[in-house]
Amino acid sequence: MNQKLKISIITPNYNYAEFIRQTIESIIAQNYDNVEHIIVDDCSTDNSVELINTYKKKHPERIILLKNSTNKGQTPSINKALRHATGDIIGWINSDDYYCPDIFGEIAAAFEKNANTDIVYGPVNMVDLEGRFVYKLRPLKFNYKRAAFTGFTNALTSNGVFWRKKLTDQRGLMMDDLRCCMDATYFAKITYQAGMRKIKKPIANHRKHITLASTLDPDWETTMHNERKLAWHIAADNLFPNKKPSPLKLKLMKIFYSWQHRLLKNLMFYPVLQKIEKWQYHTKKNKNG
């Protein structure tokens, strides 16, 4: 396999020793060797660093461990990894999630097939704490206006997106002070006028559970709401650089794209497929106790 393109995977970690082993192993086991895995530990108090160092000793050419001197949060940790990335392609996966087998080869091939492809994205499997499949998140074909009006996290899932490093070089890093929707605001920046390519094969497995960050912030819902609004303002500045439409027109556009999003999802039978998958998961789980 042609492995000309180098892939940089960035992983922020804070006290996820119970999961990060699977994250690292999912990268080491890929059918693509031209990969660097940059892990930024944010002052974990569990045995995360010890565990990461065990893998680093076995794979010094693949694993890079960076450590924050003080607890800074997820977004500064991601930005630290982005500054150290040397790959042509960047992927971001959190330390409680993991990649699907043999997916990096497909990702690289998708970029190599067309030089105008800036971003590759695809489905993501939702799994439970034990890694059992629950249902699949199937993205629609990306449309910037639809994503702006319905939410970038409804259009893309962070660990199901890879982008050319040149987008980070050109459009900058994430906003350090964001706590929960750094993906939405960043995608609002890098997807604008970018060449998007969707693949059918699931890219990663996202563990469905309550995140540590949300349990530590009593105003999490308010923070999330404000950061989603920020993503909208970034997108609106791109879409309407000279003059914003009237509030009535914006409301009508939001209604239109919301209905379009829902209609397209239903035409593709995505909601039905998710219900069937959830039913199968719960049936199997109840049967096995």
N, C-alpha and C positions, 0 to 999 in steps of 0.2 A: 504494500500500500504506500502511495506517495504521502510522505509526512513532512512536506515542505513547510507548511504553516505551523507555527508554534502556538500552543494554547496555554494561556495563563488562567488557572482557576483560583479564585479568591474566596477565602472562608474566614469570617469573623467568628471568634469563639469566646464564650463566657460560661464556664461551669456546665459544659455539656459532655463531660467525659463518658457518660453512659451511651452517647450516640455517635461521637466523632470518629470512633474506630470504623464504623460502617461507612461514614463519609469518605475517609481516607482510602479505605480498601476499595471502594467503588471507583476511585480514580486510578489507583495502582493497577487494577485488573482490566482497565480498558484495552482495546485493541489498537491503541495509538500511544506511542512512546514520547513524542515530542511535546511534553507537557511539563509545566511547573505548577506546583500546588503551593500557593502562598497562604499560610495560616497566620492570622493575627490573634494572639491571645490577650484578652482584655483583663488581665490580673485575676484569673480564675483562682478559686480557693479549693477546688477539688483536685484530682490528679490528672487534669487535662494535659498540662505541660509535660509531665512524665510520660504519659501515653504517646503524645505527639513525638517526643524525642526518641521513643523506641522505634517509631516508623522512620524518622529522619535518619537515624543511624543505618538503617537497612537500605534506605533510598535517598542518599544525600544529594543526588543529582536531580531528584524530583520534588523533594519537600523542603520548603523554606519556612522556618518558624520565626515570626517577629513577635516581640512582646512589648506591650505598653507598660510604661513605668507607673502609671496610675490608671484607674478605671475611667475610660473616656466614653464608652458607649459604642453601639453597633456602627453607626455611620462613620465616625472618625476612624474606626478600625478598618472598615471597607476602603476608605480613602487612603489609608496607609498602605494597604495591599495594592491599590491601583497605582500608587506612585512607584512601587517596586516592580510592577508587572513589566516583563520584557517580551511577552508573546505578541503575535500578530492578532490573535483572537482572545477575547476575555469572556469568561463565564463566572458567575457568582452563585455559590451555593452555601447555605448556612450549615452550621455544624450538627444540626439534628436531621438533616436531609441527606439524600445520596442519589448518585446517578444510576441510570439504567445501564445494563451491560452493553458494551460495544457500540456506544452512541457517539463517541468522539470522532470516529472515522466518518460517520455520516455527516456530522457537523462540519468537519473540515472539507469534505467533498462538496457540500452545499455551497461553501464559500468559494472553493476553487472553480466550481462550475461557471460562475458568473462574477467577474471582477466588480460589477456594480452592486453586488449583494453586500450590504453593510451589517445587516442583522439577520440572524437565523433564529427562529422560535418554533415551538411545537407543544404538544400535549404534555401534561404532567399528571402522574398518578398520585392520588391522595391515599395515604396509608395510615394505619393506626400506630400506636406506640410500639407494637411488636413487629411492625413492618408488613402487616397483612393488607392487601389491596382492598380499598373501600369503594372508590369510584375514580373516574378519569376526568380531569379538566381539559376540555377540548376547545382551543381558541378558534375564533372565527378568523377569516382572512383579515389582516390588519388594515384598519382605516383610521387615519389620524383624527379626523373630525369626530368619528364615532367614539374613539377612545377618549377624546377630550370631553365630550358631553356625557358619557356614561361611566367614565373612570378608567384610568390606564391599568389598574389592577384587575379590572374586568376583561381587559383585552389581552394582557400578558401576565405570566407568572414568573417571578424573578429567577427561579432556578431552571426555567424553561427557555431562557434567552441567552444567546451568545452574540457579541458584537465586536467589530473590528476596533482595535486599540486606537486607530486614528480618530474615532469619534470621541473618545475620552481626551485625546490630545487636543482636538479642535474645540470641544464644547465644555471641557473642564470636569471637575470632580463633583461629587454629591455635596449637598449643603450639610456641613458638619453638625448643625444644631437640630437636625431632624431626628425623630425618635422611632417613628413607626411606618411612615409612608415615603421613605427615601427612595423606594423603587418607583413609585408613581411619579414623583417630581423628576427623577432622573430619566425615566422613559419619555416623559414629556419633552425633555431636552434633546435626547439623542435620536429619537425616532422621527423627528420632524424632517421631512424630505429625504429620509434614508431609504435605501433599497432594502426591502423586507422580503424574506423568503421563509415560507412555512414548510415544515416537514411533518410527515404523518406519524412517525414512530415516537412513542413517549420518550422524553429526554431525561426526566428525573422523577424521584419519589419524594413527595412532600409529606412530612409527618404531621398529622392533624392533631394538635393539642394546644393547650393554653401556653403561650410563650412566657418566658421569665420576665421579659420587659413589661408586658401588660400587667403582671401581678405586682410589679414594683411601682407602678404609676397609678395613683387613685383617679387621675383625670385622663386616663388613656383614651376614652371615647372622644372627649373634647379635643385632645391632641390629634387624634386620627382625623377628625372632621376638619380641623384647621389646616393640616398638612395636605389633605385632599383638595381643599380650596386653593392652596398654593400651587398644586399641580395644574389645576384649571387655569389659574392666572398665567402660568408659564405658557401653557398651550394657547390661551387667548392672545397673548402677545405675539405668538408666532402666526396665528391664523388671521388676526386683525391688527397688523402693525401700525396702521395709520389712524383708523377710527373704529371704535367698538360699535357693533350694532345696538339698537335700542333694547332696553330690558324685555320688551314684548317679543321682539324678534329672537332674542337669545332664548327666551322661554319656549317659543315655538320650535326652535332648532333642537332644544333639549328633548322636547316631547317626540319630535320626529326621529331623532337618533336612538332614543330609548326604545321606541316601538320597533324601529328597524333592527336593533340589536336583539330584541325579544323574538321578532318574527324570524330572523335568520337562524337563531338558535333552534327554534321549533321546527323550521323547515329541514334542518339537519338532524332532527330528532335527538339533540343533545340532552334536553331535560329528561326525556323518556329513558334514554340509555343510562343516565345517572341514577334514576329511580330504580331501574332494574338491577344495576350494579350494587346499589346500597341494599336492596332487598336480598340479593344473593349473599352479600357480606354478613348481614344480620342473621339470615337463615343458617348459614354455615357456622357462625359464631355461637348461636344458641344451640345448635346441634352438637357442637364440640365442647359445649360448656364454657 
